[in-house]
């Protein structure tokens, strides 16, 4: 039976409770994504949203889960609008849970506006092309896989690899050259353990970066279904800061794999036909609704840049989560288990990594004139060094040519000097390029085929004779 109270519809026609879902019958005038209030036996109220709306029934996704609810004593009240998030610039320097409630013991910030958690799609015609360099302070990213303002550049990791340490380091160090006061970082941690939440909180609080950062922490012990909400709340705040306060916002989402697992659980509860590895067939579309909220808008000063982090099950890049992510985003940074075992941090596999927008964010006026040439030469030389290493395991190092032995020396120097750095070591782009020239100077000058002669003469570190 449905009753109308204060213009809102209330239903006591619950047909089924299945996992995090509640199915109600005899519905009317109820819409997809509409916010609802689920009222339990003791008048306990939980928020939910409509994820399926038909002529005479609707399916409700309950954010806090359905534990303790019964079919006969549960009511559902339609709120008449989609889920809206209170946003404010005062949310910078604060810590919230996955649904936007404060975790730092302070009162909720005074909202300046209420925005739809699903965001406002950017008109493709009004999208501005990303061209501005973001310095992370990590040489392998800044020098070879440059992050550009408005880009979405994911990190593909594996279980046990230091992606959380990298995320915290990027959150501490990321900045746009010359515009530090307008830069903000939003870190949304999805389905993480309690000790990981403490790590993120302490890492940012211990530095001056916390005052320009916001943390959303969804713990593994929280209701799984809340993970669907956490990245959307973080991105809603990012859109407000970027397009209403003209800020440049970096959004770090970790771990997208936990988000996709929640999506798979929801799909199973709805008894949908599964696709690859049991994930729903619409996972590509769902991930796109998150990733495509990055970008710049013509006429707006602000921007949203995304760095989603995901762990690849079995370190498999063909797994549906990294596979679909790669189709939507503009490149990827891949972490290597082999480099990590050898004590190299950050353990980035540069030959599998790529930033498709790098060419548009570097060069004169952005970084330095030799940046593109240096990056290409590092890629080519390191690829050759890896080939020589494989050859040396077969024929022995003494059987190699003098040039090949130089490439072996270069490969070791590249990993130990350029790639390897401390987790609190913040290198400027100019320091990164100087280190690059140091390691390239190991090679004979005739091997530097990707660099213009004028840059070799100007920047090379080899001794002049």
C-alpha positions as a LaTeX table, in Angstrom:
\begin{tabular}{lrrr}
\hline
Residue & $x$ (\AA) & $y$ (\AA) & $z$ (\AA) \\
\hline
Unk1 & 0.00 & 0.00 & 0.00 \\
Unk2 & 1.25 & 3.47 & $-0.90$ \\
Unk3 & 0.39 & 6.59 & 1.05 \\
Unk4 & 1.24 & 10.21 & 0.33 \\
Unk5 & 2.73 & 12.36 & 3.10 \\
Unk6 & 3.70 & 16.00 & 2.62 \\
Unk7 & 3.90 & 15.49 & $-1.13$ \\
Unk8 & 6.17 & 12.43 & $-0.82$ \\
Unk9 & 5.15 & 8.85 & $-1.57$ \\
Unk10 & 5.57 & 6.23 & 1.15 \\
Unk11 & 5.34 & 2.53 & 0.29 \\
Unk12 & 4.72 & $-0.38$ & 2.63 \\
Unk13 & 4.57 & $-2.82$ & $-0.31$ \\
Unk14 & 7.99 & $-4.43$ & 0.10 \\
Unk15 & 8.01 & $-7.66$ & $-1.89$ \\
Unk16 & 11.55 & $-8.88$ & $-1.31$ \\
Unk17 & 14.80 & $-8.06$ & 0.49 \\
Unk18 & 17.81 & $-9.51$ & $-1.29$ \\
Unk19 & 21.36 & $-8.62$ & $-0.20$ \\
Unk20 & 21.66 & $-4.81$ & $-0.30$ \\
Unk21 & 18.45 & $-4.50$ & $-2.35$ \\
Unk22 & 14.81 & $-3.90$ & $-1.47$ \\
Unk23 & 12.09 & $-4.57$ & $-4.08$ \\
Unk24 & 8.85 & $-2.62$ & $-3.72$ \\
Unk25 & 5.58 & $-3.16$ & $-5.64$ \\
Unk26 & 2.69 & $-0.99$ & $-6.84$ \\
Unk27 & 4.90 & 2.05 & $-7.44$ \\
Unk28 & 3.97 & 5.14 & $-9.38$ \\
Unk29 & 5.72 & 8.39 & $-10.28$ \\
Unk30 & 9.05 & 7.08 & $-9.05$ \\
Unk31 & 12.21 & 7.70 & $-11.06$ \\
Unk32 & 15.60 & 6.17 & $-11.73$ \\
Unk33 & 18.32 & 7.39 & $-9.32$ \\
Unk34 & 15.69 & 8.95 & $-7.05$ \\
Unk35 & 16.68 & 9.19 & $-3.40$ \\
Unk36 & 14.61 & 7.17 & $-0.93$ \\
Unk37 & 14.45 & 6.66 & 2.81 \\
Unk38 & 14.15 & 3.07 & 4.02 \\
Unk39 & 12.36 & 2.92 & 7.38 \\
Unk40 & 13.04 & $-0.16$ & 9.52 \\
Unk41 & 10.94 & $-1.89$ & 12.23 \\
Unk42 & 12.07 & 0.49 & 15.00 \\
Unk43 & 11.74 & 3.60 & 12.84 \\
Unk44 & 15.42 & 3.35 & 11.95 \\
Unk45 & 16.05 & 5.30 & 8.77 \\
Unk46 & 18.56 & 4.50 & 6.05 \\
Unk47 & 19.22 & 6.20 & 2.73 \\
Unk48 & 18.97 & 4.43 & $-0.60$ \\
Unk49 & 18.43 & 5.13 & $-4.27$ \\
Unk50 & 16.31 & 3.69 & $-7.04$ \\
Unk51 & 18.48 & 1.60 & $-9.38$ \\
Unk52 & 15.61 & 0.12 & $-11.40$ \\
Unk53 & 12.18 & 1.63 & $-12.03$ \\
Unk54 & 9.41 & $-0.18$ & $-13.90$ \\
Unk55 & 5.67 & 0.50 & $-14.27$ \\
Unk56 & 4.62 & $-1.34$ & $-11.11$ \\
Unk57 & 7.79 & $-2.04$ & $-9.15$ \\
Unk58 & 11.14 & $-0.51$ & $-8.23$ \\
Unk59 & 14.44 & $-1.79$ & $-6.88$ \\
Unk60 & 16.13 & 0.17 & $-4.08$ \\
Unk61 & 19.84 & 0.04 & $-3.32$ \\
Unk62 & 20.28 & 0.62 & 0.45 \\
Unk63 & 23.55 & 2.40 & 1.20 \\
Unk64 & 23.92 & 1.11 & 4.78 \\
Unk65 & 22.85 & $-2.43$ & 3.88 \\
Unk66 & 19.63 & $-4.29$ & 4.76 \\
Unk67 & 20.68 & $-6.04$ & 7.96 \\
Unk68 & 17.80 & $-6.08$ & 10.46 \\
Unk69 & 15.09 & $-5.26$ & 7.91 \\
Unk70 & 12.04 & $-7.46$ & 7.39 \\
Unk71 & 9.60 & $-7.58$ & 4.47 \\
Unk72 & 6.51 & $-6.99$ & 6.61 \\
Unk73 & 7.82 & $-4.13$ & 8.76 \\
Unk74 & 9.86 & $-2.09$ & 6.26 \\
Unk75 & 8.62 & 1.04 & 4.53 \\
Unk76 & 10.18 & 3.04 & 1.70 \\
Unk77 & 9.63 & 6.77 & 1.30 \\
Unk78 & 10.48 & 8.38 & $-2.06$ \\
Unk79 & 12.12 & 11.79 & $-1.58$ \\
Unk80 & 11.28 & 13.20 & $-5.02$ \\
Unk81 & 14.86 & 14.08 & $-6.01$ \\
Unk82 & 18.22 & 12.46 & $-6.64$ \\
Unk83 & 20.90 & 12.20 & $-3.97$ \\
Unk84 & 22.43 & 15.61 & $-3.39$ \\
Unk85 & 25.73 & 16.28 & $-1.64$ \\
Unk86 & 26.39 & 19.36 & 0.51 \\
Unk87 & 29.59 & 21.00 & $-0.75$ \\
Unk88 & 31.74 & 23.80 & 0.61 \\
Unk89 & 35.28 & 25.12 & 0.27 \\
Unk90 & 35.49 & 24.52 & 4.03 \\
Unk91 & 35.71 & 20.79 & 3.26 \\
Unk92 & 39.39 & 21.31 & 2.44 \\
Unk93 & 41.55 & 20.19 & 5.36 \\
Unk94 & 38.86 & 17.76 & 6.56 \\
Unk95 & 38.39 & 13.98 & 6.75 \\
Unk96 & 35.05 & 12.33 & 5.90 \\
Unk97 & 33.71 & 8.81 & 5.65 \\
Unk98 & 32.60 & 7.29 & 2.35 \\
Unk99 & 29.18 & 8.94 & 2.53 \\
Unk100 & 30.42 & 12.42 & 3.44 \\
Unk101 & 30.03 & 12.40 & 7.24 \\
Unk102 & 32.92 & 13.99 & 9.21 \\
Unk103 & 35.46 & 11.61 & 10.78 \\
Unk104 & 37.72 & 14.23 & 12.36 \\
Unk105 & 35.51 & 15.06 & 15.36 \\
Unk106 & 34.55 & 18.46 & 13.96 \\
Unk107 & 31.01 & 19.53 & 13.05 \\
Unk108 & 29.89 & 19.24 & 9.42 \\
Unk109 & 31.02 & 22.23 & 7.34 \\
Unk110 & 28.41 & 24.82 & 6.48 \\
Unk111 & 27.18 & 23.87 & 2.98 \\
Unk112 & 27.48 & 26.48 & 0.26 \\
Unk113 & 25.47 & 24.41 & $-2.22$ \\
Unk114 & 23.81 & 21.03 & $-2.74$ \\
Unk115 & 24.84 & 19.19 & $-5.91$ \\
Unk116 & 23.66 & 16.00 & $-7.60$ \\
Unk117 & 26.07 & 13.19 & $-6.67$ \\
Unk118 & 26.03 & 11.99 & $-10.31$ \\
Unk119 & 27.50 & 15.29 & $-11.48$ \\
Unk120 & 26.73 & 17.41 & $-14.49$ \\
Unk121 & 28.02 & 15.94 & $-17.77$ \\
Unk122 & 30.49 & 18.19 & $-19.57$ \\
Unk123 & 29.31 & 19.14 & $-23.04$ \\
Unk124 & 31.93 & 17.59 & $-25.37$ \\
Unk125 & 31.99 & 20.78 & $-27.42$ \\
Unk126 & 32.88 & 22.78 & $-24.30$ \\
Unk127 & 35.74 & 20.49 & $-23.22$ \\
Unk128 & 39.12 & 22.21 & $-23.32$ \\
Unk129 & 42.17 & 20.18 & $-24.35$ \\
Unk130 & 44.58 & 19.37 & $-21.46$ \\
Unk131 & 47.93 & 21.12 & $-21.98$ \\
Unk132 & 49.36 & 22.20 & $-18.59$ \\
Unk133 & 52.07 & 20.26 & $-16.74$ \\
Unk134 & 51.45 & 18.98 & $-13.19$ \\
Unk135 & 54.60 & 18.30 & $-11.19$ \\
Unk136 & 54.32 & 15.27 & $-8.87$ \\
Unk137 & 57.93 & 15.36 & $-7.70$ \\
Unk138 & 58.41 & 11.75 & $-8.89$ \\
Unk139 & 60.99 & 11.57 & $-11.69$ \\
Unk140 & 59.57 & 8.60 & $-13.59$ \\
Unk141 & 56.16 & 10.30 & $-13.80$ \\
Unk142 & 57.30 & 13.86 & $-14.46$ \\
Unk143 & 60.09 & 12.89 & $-16.84$ \\
Unk144 & 58.59 & 9.99 & $-18.81$ \\
Unk145 & 54.84 & 9.74 & $-18.08$ \\
Unk146 & 53.92 & 13.35 & $-17.50$ \\
Unk147 & 50.61 & 14.13 & $-15.82$ \\
Unk148 & 48.72 & 16.94 & $-17.57$ \\
Unk149 & 46.02 & 19.12 & $-16.04$ \\
Unk150 & 42.60 & 17.72 & $-16.93$ \\
Unk151 & 43.96 & 14.24 & $-17.73$ \\
Unk152 & 42.92 & 10.87 & $-16.28$ \\
Unk153 & 46.06 & 8.78 & $-15.75$ \\
Unk154 & 45.58 & 5.55 & $-13.76$ \\
Unk155 & 48.16 & 3.55 & $-11.80$ \\
Unk156 & 48.00 & $-0.21$ & $-12.43$ \\
Unk157 & 49.37 & $-1.99$ & $-9.39$ \\
Unk158 & 49.27 & $-5.39$ & $-7.73$ \\
Unk159 & 48.55 & $-6.75$ & $-4.28$ \\
Unk160 & 51.39 & $-5.86$ & $-1.90$ \\
Unk161 & 52.95 & $-3.22$ & $-4.15$ \\
Unk162 & 53.43 & 0.32 & $-2.75$ \\
Unk163 & 50.59 & 2.05 & $-4.59$ \\
Unk164 & 49.27 & 3.59 & $-1.36$ \\
Unk165 & 52.70 & 5.07 & $-0.61$ \\
Unk166 & 52.79 & 6.51 & $-4.14$ \\
Unk167 & 49.27 & 7.91 & $-3.75$ \\
Unk168 & 50.22 & 9.64 & $-0.50$ \\
Unk169 & 53.43 & 10.99 & $-2.02$ \\
Unk170 & 51.60 & 12.39 & $-5.04$ \\
Unk171 & 48.94 & 13.92 & $-2.76$ \\
Unk172 & 51.67 & 15.62 & $-0.70$ \\
Unk173 & 53.83 & 16.84 & $-3.55$ \\
Unk174 & 51.59 & 17.51 & $-6.57$ \\
Unk175 & 51.42 & 21.10 & $-7.71$ \\
Unk176 & 51.08 & 23.26 & $-10.78$ \\
Unk177 & 54.17 & 25.40 & $-11.30$ \\
Unk178 & 53.50 & 29.00 & $-10.38$ \\
Unk179 & 49.92 & 28.34 & $-9.17$ \\
Unk180 & 50.39 & 26.58 & $-5.82$ \\
Unk181 & 47.72 & 28.58 & $-4.01$ \\
Unk182 & 44.97 & 27.37 & $-6.38$ \\
Unk183 & 45.76 & 23.64 & $-6.24$ \\
Unk184 & 43.77 & 21.10 & $-4.20$ \\
Unk185 & 43.94 & 17.33 & $-3.73$ \\
Unk186 & 40.96 & 15.06 & $-3.02$ \\
Unk187 & 41.83 & 11.51 & $-2.00$ \\
Unk188 & 38.99 & 8.97 & $-2.01$ \\
Unk189 & 40.00 & 5.65 & $-0.41$ \\
Unk190 & 37.54 & 2.90 & $-1.33$ \\
Unk191 & 37.22 & $-0.31$ & 0.70 \\
Unk192 & 40.56 & 0.09 & 2.48 \\
Unk193 & 41.68 & $-1.42$ & 5.79 \\
Unk194 & 41.72 & 0.65 & 8.97 \\
Unk195 & 45.53 & 0.84 & 9.12 \\
Unk196 & 45.58 & 2.16 & 5.55 \\
Unk197 & 43.09 & 4.88 & 6.51 \\
Unk198 & 45.31 & 5.90 & 9.43 \\
Unk199 & 48.31 & 5.95 & 7.07 \\
Unk200 & 46.65 & 8.33 & 4.60 \\
Unk201 & 45.40 & 10.60 & 7.37 \\
Unk202 & 48.75 & 10.83 & 9.15 \\
Unk203 & 50.73 & 11.26 & 5.92 \\
Unk204 & 48.77 & 14.33 & 4.89 \\
Unk205 & 48.40 & 15.79 & 8.38 \\
Unk206 & 52.17 & 15.65 & 8.89 \\
Unk207 & 52.75 & 18.07 & 6.02 \\
Unk208 & 51.41 & 21.41 & 4.90 \\
Unk209 & 49.52 & 19.61 & 2.13 \\
Unk210 & 46.63 & 18.74 & 4.45 \\
Unk211 & 45.14 & 22.25 & 4.44 \\
Unk212 & 44.57 & 21.96 & 0.66 \\
Unk213 & 43.37 & 18.33 & 0.80 \\
Unk214 & 40.14 & 16.45 & 1.53 \\
Unk215 & 40.02 & 12.76 & 2.48 \\
Unk216 & 37.05 & 10.44 & 1.96 \\
Unk217 & 37.69 & 7.13 & 3.73 \\
Unk218 & 35.45 & 4.15 & 2.98 \\
Unk219 & 36.66 & 1.25 & 5.15 \\
Unk220 & 36.53 & $-2.45$ & 4.35 \\
Unk221 & 34.24 & $-2.92$ & 7.36 \\
Unk222 & 31.70 & $-0.43$ & 6.00 \\
Unk223 & 28.71 & $-1.59$ & 3.99 \\
Unk224 & 30.01 & $-2.74$ & 0.60 \\
Unk225 & 27.36 & $-0.76$ & $-1.21$ \\
Unk226 & 28.77 & 2.52 & 0.17 \\
Unk227 & 31.75 & 2.00 & $-2.13$ \\
Unk228 & 29.51 & 2.82 & $-5.10$ \\
Unk229 & 28.91 & 6.23 & $-3.54$ \\
Unk230 & 32.39 & 7.25 & $-2.32$ \\
Unk231 & 34.07 & 8.20 & $-5.64$ \\
Unk232 & 30.97 & 10.07 & $-6.76$ \\
Unk233 & 30.87 & 12.20 & $-3.60$ \\
Unk234 & 34.59 & 12.98 & $-3.98$ \\
Unk235 & 34.12 & 14.00 & $-7.63$ \\
Unk236 & 31.09 & 16.14 & $-6.80$ \\
Unk237 & 33.23 & 18.16 & $-4.39$ \\
Unk238 & 35.98 & 18.31 & $-7.03$ \\
Unk239 & 33.56 & 19.72 & $-9.61$ \\
Unk240 & 32.41 & 22.37 & $-7.17$ \\
Unk241 & 35.96 & 23.47 & $-6.27$ \\
Unk242 & 37.08 & 23.42 & $-9.91$ \\
Unk243 & 34.19 & 25.11 & $-11.65$ \\
Unk244 & 32.81 & 27.37 & $-8.91$ \\
Unk245 & 36.04 & 28.31 & $-7.09$ \\
Unk246 & 38.39 & 28.09 & $-10.12$ \\
Unk247 & 40.73 & 25.62 & $-8.43$ \\
Unk248 & 42.90 & 22.97 & $-10.06$ \\
Unk249 & 41.89 & 19.72 & $-8.38$ \\
Unk250 & 43.74 & 16.39 & $-8.43$ \\
Unk251 & 41.47 & 13.47 & $-7.51$ \\
Unk252 & 43.17 & 10.24 & $-6.41$ \\
Unk253 & 40.82 & 7.23 & $-6.29$ \\
Unk254 & 42.16 & 4.12 & $-4.56$ \\
Unk255 & 41.28 & 1.29 & $-4.96$ \\
Unk256 & 39.09 & 1.05 & $-8.07$ \\
Unk257 & 39.26 & $-2.75$ & $-7.84$ \\
Unk258 & 37.31 & $-2.60$ & $-4.57$ \\
Unk259 & 34.74 & $-0.39$ & $-6.31$ \\
Unk260 & 34.34 & $-2.92$ & $-9.12$ \\
Unk261 & 33.97 & $-5.77$ & $-6.62$ \\
Unk262 & 31.10 & $-3.85$ & $-5.02$ \\
Unk263 & 29.60 & $-3.37$ & $-8.47$ \\
Unk264 & 29.84 & $-7.13$ & $-9.09$ \\
Unk265 & 28.18 & $-7.89$ & $-5.73$ \\
Unk266 & 25.32 & $-5.53$ & $-6.54$ \\
Unk267 & 24.91 & $-7.13$ & $-9.96$ \\
Unk268 & 24.80 & $-10.61$ & $-8.41$ \\
Unk269 & 22.14 & $-9.47$ & $-5.93$ \\
Unk270 & 20.05 & $-8.26$ & $-8.89$ \\
Unk271 & 20.54 & $-11.69$ & $-10.50$ \\
Unk272 & 21.85 & $-10.14$ & $-13.70$ \\
Unk273 & 23.54 & $-12.25$ & $-16.36$ \\
Unk274 & 27.29 & $-11.88$ & $-15.64$ \\
Unk275 & 29.91 & $-10.93$ & $-18.19$ \\
Unk276 & 33.70 & $-11.48$ & $-18.05$ \\
Unk277 & 34.93 & $-12.85$ & $-14.69$ \\
Unk278 & 31.44 & $-12.38$ & $-13.26$ \\
Unk279 & 31.47 & $-8.58$ & $-13.59$ \\
Unk280 & 28.36 & $-6.89$ & $-15.01$ \\
Unk281 & 28.25 & $-6.16$ & $-18.72$ \\
Unk282 & 27.71 & $-2.47$ & $-18.04$ \\
Unk283 & 30.94 & $-2.08$ & $-16.00$ \\
Unk284 & 32.59 & $-0.14$ & $-18.86$ \\
Unk285 & 29.74 & 2.38 & $-18.88$ \\
Unk286 & 29.75 & 2.61 & $-15.09$ \\
Unk287 & 33.50 & 3.26 & $-14.93$ \\
Unk288 & 33.13 & 5.88 & $-17.67$ \\
Unk289 & 30.64 & 7.80 & $-15.48$ \\
Unk290 & 33.50 & 8.19 & $-12.98$ \\
Unk291 & 36.53 & 8.70 & $-15.23$ \\
Unk292 & 34.84 & 11.11 & $-17.63$ \\
Unk293 & 34.22 & 13.57 & $-14.81$ \\
Unk294 & 37.81 & 14.71 & $-15.28$ \\
Unk295 & 38.65 & 17.54 & $-17.62$ \\
Unk296 & 38.59 & 21.25 & $-18.31$ \\
Unk297 & 35.78 & 23.49 & $-19.56$ \\
Unk298 & 36.28 & 26.33 & $-22.00$ \\
Unk299 & 35.92 & 29.66 & $-20.24$ \\
Unk300 & 36.54 & 28.12 & $-16.80$ \\
Unk301 & 39.88 & 28.51 & $-15.07$ \\
Unk302 & 39.59 & 25.39 & $-12.89$ \\
Unk303 & 40.21 & 21.77 & $-13.85$ \\
Unk304 & 39.83 & 18.20 & $-12.57$ \\
Unk305 & 42.68 & 15.73 & $-13.01$ \\
Unk306 & 42.23 & 12.07 & $-12.03$ \\
Unk307 & 44.70 & 9.41 & $-10.91$ \\
Unk308 & 42.66 & 6.24 & $-10.30$ \\
Unk309 & 44.65 & 3.43 & $-8.67$ \\
Unk310 & 43.69 & $-0.21$ & $-9.14$ \\
Unk311 & 45.23 & $-3.52$ & $-8.16$ \\
Unk312 & 45.29 & $-6.07$ & $-10.99$ \\
Unk313 & 44.13 & $-9.50$ & $-9.79$ \\
Unk314 & 47.02 & $-11.88$ & $-10.43$ \\
Unk315 & 49.01 & $-8.94$ & $-11.89$ \\
Unk316 & 47.00 & $-9.53$ & $-15.07$ \\
Unk317 & 46.71 & $-6.44$ & $-17.31$ \\
Unk318 & 44.08 & $-8.24$ & $-19.41$ \\
Unk319 & 41.75 & $-8.55$ & $-16.41$ \\
Unk320 & 38.45 & $-6.71$ & $-17.06$ \\
Unk321 & 39.16 & $-3.89$ & $-14.57$ \\
Unk322 & 42.52 & $-2.66$ & $-15.99$ \\
Unk323 & 41.44 & $-3.62$ & $-19.50$ \\
Unk324 & 38.31 & $-1.44$ & $-19.45$ \\
Unk325 & 40.08 & 1.33 & $-17.55$ \\
Unk326 & 42.74 & 1.47 & $-20.25$ \\
Unk327 & 40.10 & 2.03 & $-22.93$ \\
Unk328 & 38.64 & 5.04 & $-21.10$ \\
Unk329 & 41.73 & 6.78 & $-19.69$ \\
Unk330 & 44.68 & 8.48 & $-21.39$ \\
Unk331 & 47.48 & 6.06 & $-20.61$ \\
Unk332 & 48.59 & 4.15 & $-17.52$ \\
Unk333 & 51.45 & 3.86 & $-15.04$ \\
Unk334 & 52.24 & 0.19 & $-14.39$ \\
Unk335 & 54.05 & $-1.00$ & $-11.25$ \\
Unk336 & 56.54 & $-3.88$ & $-11.48$ \\
Unk337 & 56.77 & $-6.64$ & $-8.88$ \\
Unk338 & 60.30 & $-7.49$ & $-10.07$ \\
Unk339 & 61.58 & $-3.94$ & $-9.46$ \\
Unk340 & 59.86 & $-3.89$ & $-6.06$ \\
Unk341 & 61.60 & $-7.13$ & $-5.03$ \\
Unk342 & 64.92 & $-5.49$ & $-5.94$ \\
Unk343 & 64.24 & $-2.59$ & $-3.56$ \\
Unk344 & 63.50 & 0.04 & $-6.20$ \\
Unk345 & 60.85 & 2.63 & $-5.33$ \\
Unk346 & 58.75 & 3.68 & $-7.13$ \\
Unk347 & 58.78 & 0.34 & $-8.98$ \\
Unk348 & 57.38 & 1.68 & $-12.26$ \\
Unk349 & 57.69 & $-0.53$ & $-15.34$ \\
Unk350 & 58.44 & 2.28 & $-17.77$ \\
Unk351 & 58.21 & 0.10 & $-20.89$ \\
Unk352 & 54.58 & $-0.76$ & $-20.09$ \\
Unk353 & 53.68 & 2.75 & $-18.96$ \\
Unk354 & 52.39 & 5.58 & $-21.12$ \\
Unk355 & 50.92 & 9.06 & $-20.86$ \\
Unk356 & 49.09 & 9.81 & $-24.10$ \\
Unk357 & 48.81 & 13.53 & $-23.38$ \\
Unk358 & 52.43 & 14.02 & $-22.29$ \\
Unk359 & 53.48 & 15.60 & $-25.60$ \\
Unk360 & 50.98 & 18.44 & $-25.08$ \\
Unk361 & 52.07 & 19.28 & $-21.52$ \\
Unk362 & 55.84 & 19.55 & $-21.91$ \\
Unk363 & 58.35 & 21.68 & $-23.78$ \\
Unk364 & 59.28 & 25.37 & $-23.78$ \\
Unk365 & 57.11 & 27.47 & $-21.47$ \\
Unk366 & 55.81 & 24.38 & $-19.66$ \\
Unk367 & 58.83 & 22.31 & $-18.62$ \\
Unk368 & 62.01 & 22.59 & $-20.70$ \\
Unk369 & 62.90 & 22.51 & $-24.39$ \\
Unk370 & 64.78 & 19.19 & $-24.20$ \\
Unk371 & 62.11 & 17.29 & $-22.23$ \\
Unk372 & 60.50 & 15.42 & $-25.13$ \\
Unk373 & 63.83 & 14.35 & $-26.66$ \\
Unk374 & 65.20 & 13.20 & $-23.29$ \\
Unk375 & 62.09 & 11.14 & $-22.59$ \\
Unk376 & 62.22 & 9.41 & $-25.98$ \\
Unk377 & 65.92 & 8.65 & $-25.55$ \\
Unk378 & 65.40 & 7.20 & $-22.07$ \\
Unk379 & 62.68 & 4.88 & $-23.37$ \\
Unk380 & 64.79 & 3.71 & $-26.31$ \\
Unk381 & 67.96 & 3.23 & $-24.27$ \\
Unk382 & 66.22 & 1.38 & $-21.43$ \\
Unk383 & 64.49 & $-0.94$ & $-23.92$ \\
Unk384 & 67.89 & $-1.70$ & $-25.46$ \\
Unk385 & 69.38 & $-2.26$ & $-21.99$ \\
Unk386 & 66.67 & $-4.81$ & $-21.19$ \\
Unk387 & 67.44 & $-6.67$ & $-24.44$ \\
Unk388 & 71.15 & $-6.69$ & $-23.61$ \\
Unk389 & 70.42 & $-8.04$ & $-20.12$ \\
Unk390 & 68.51 & $-10.93$ & $-21.63$ \\
Unk391 & 71.36 & $-11.59$ & $-24.06$ \\
Unk392 & 73.95 & $-11.47$ & $-21.25$ \\
Unk393 & 72.15 & $-14.24$ & $-19.36$ \\
Unk394 & 72.70 & $-16.49$ & $-22.40$ \\
Unk395 & 76.19 & $-15.62$ & $-23.71$ \\
Unk396 & 77.69 & $-13.97$ & $-20.63$ \\
Unk397 & 78.64 & $-10.35$ & $-20.08$ \\
Unk398 & 82.23 & $-10.86$ & $-21.29$ \\
Unk399 & 80.96 & $-11.84$ & $-24.74$ \\
Unk400 & 79.11 & $-8.56$ & $-25.20$ \\
Unk401 & 80.38 & $-5.72$ & $-27.38$ \\
Unk402 & 81.76 & $-2.58$ & $-25.69$ \\
Unk403 & 78.59 & $-0.67$ & $-26.68$ \\
Unk404 & 76.34 & $-3.37$ & $-25.22$ \\
Unk405 & 78.28 & $-3.23$ & $-21.95$ \\
Unk406 & 77.64 & 0.52 & $-21.88$ \\
Unk407 & 73.93 & $-0.20$ & $-22.21$ \\
Unk408 & 74.16 & $-2.60$ & $-19.26$ \\
Unk409 & 75.80 & 0.17 & $-17.24$ \\
Unk410 & 73.14 & 2.62 & $-18.37$ \\
Unk411 & 70.31 & 0.24 & $-17.34$ \\
Unk412 & 71.69 & $-0.09$ & $-13.82$ \\
Unk413 & 72.26 & 3.66 & $-13.48$ \\
Unk414 & 68.80 & 4.44 & $-14.84$ \\
Unk415 & 67.15 & 2.23 & $-12.21$ \\
Unk416 & 69.35 & 3.31 & $-9.30$ \\
Unk417 & 69.59 & 7.06 & $-10.01$ \\
Unk418 & 66.62 & 8.12 & $-12.14$ \\
Unk419 & 63.90 & 5.60 & $-11.28$ \\
Unk420 & 64.76 & 5.07 & $-7.62$ \\
Unk421 & 64.02 & 7.86 & $-5.17$ \\
Unk422 & 62.83 & 8.27 & $-1.60$ \\
Unk423 & 59.14 & 8.40 & $-0.77$ \\
Unk424 & 59.72 & 11.84 & 0.78 \\
Unk425 & 62.07 & 13.02 & $-1.97$ \\
Unk426 & 60.43 & 15.78 & $-3.98$ \\
Unk427 & 62.31 & 16.42 & $-7.23$ \\
Unk428 & 61.58 & 19.41 & $-9.43$ \\
Unk429 & 61.23 & 18.77 & $-13.17$ \\
Unk430 & 64.60 & 20.47 & $-13.67$ \\
Unk431 & 66.29 & 18.11 & $-11.18$ \\
Unk432 & 64.64 & 15.19 & $-12.97$ \\
Unk433 & 66.00 & 16.29 & $-16.35$ \\
Unk434 & 69.49 & 16.82 & $-14.91$ \\
Unk435 & 69.50 & 13.27 & $-13.51$ \\
Unk436 & 68.31 & 12.02 & $-16.90$ \\
Unk437 & 71.26 & 13.69 & $-18.62$ \\
Unk438 & 73.61 & 12.20 & $-16.01$ \\
Unk439 & 72.58 & 8.65 & $-16.87$ \\
Unk440 & 72.38 & 9.30 & $-20.63$ \\
Unk441 & 75.96 & 10.59 & $-20.56$ \\
Unk442 & 77.08 & 6.99 & $-19.87$ \\
Unk443 & 76.24 & 6.11 & $-23.48$ \\
Unk444 & 78.45 & 7.09 & $-26.43$ \\
Unk445 & 77.23 & 10.27 & $-28.06$ \\
Unk446 & 76.50 & 8.49 & $-31.34$ \\
Unk447 & 73.94 & 6.32 & $-29.49$ \\
Unk448 & 71.83 & 9.37 & $-28.55$ \\
Unk449 & 69.84 & 9.18 & $-31.77$ \\
Unk450 & 66.58 & 10.53 & $-30.30$ \\
Unk451 & 68.07 & 13.82 & $-29.07$ \\
Unk452 & 68.82 & 16.86 & $-31.23$ \\
Unk453 & 72.51 & 17.79 & $-31.40$ \\
Unk454 & 71.85 & 21.26 & $-29.98$ \\
Unk455 & 70.45 & 19.75 & $-26.78$ \\
Unk456 & 73.38 & 17.33 & $-26.46$ \\
Unk457 & 75.80 & 20.26 & $-26.68$ \\
Unk458 & 73.81 & 22.34 & $-24.22$ \\
Unk459 & 72.83 & 19.79 & $-21.56$ \\
Unk460 & 75.08 & 16.72 & $-21.85$ \\
Unk461 & 77.06 & 15.90 & $-18.68$ \\
Unk462 & 79.91 & 14.09 & $-20.46$ \\
Unk463 & 83.35 & 15.66 & $-19.98$ \\
Unk464 & 84.43 & 17.92 & $-22.80$ \\
Unk465 & 87.84 & 17.17 & $-24.31$ \\
\hline
\end{tabular}
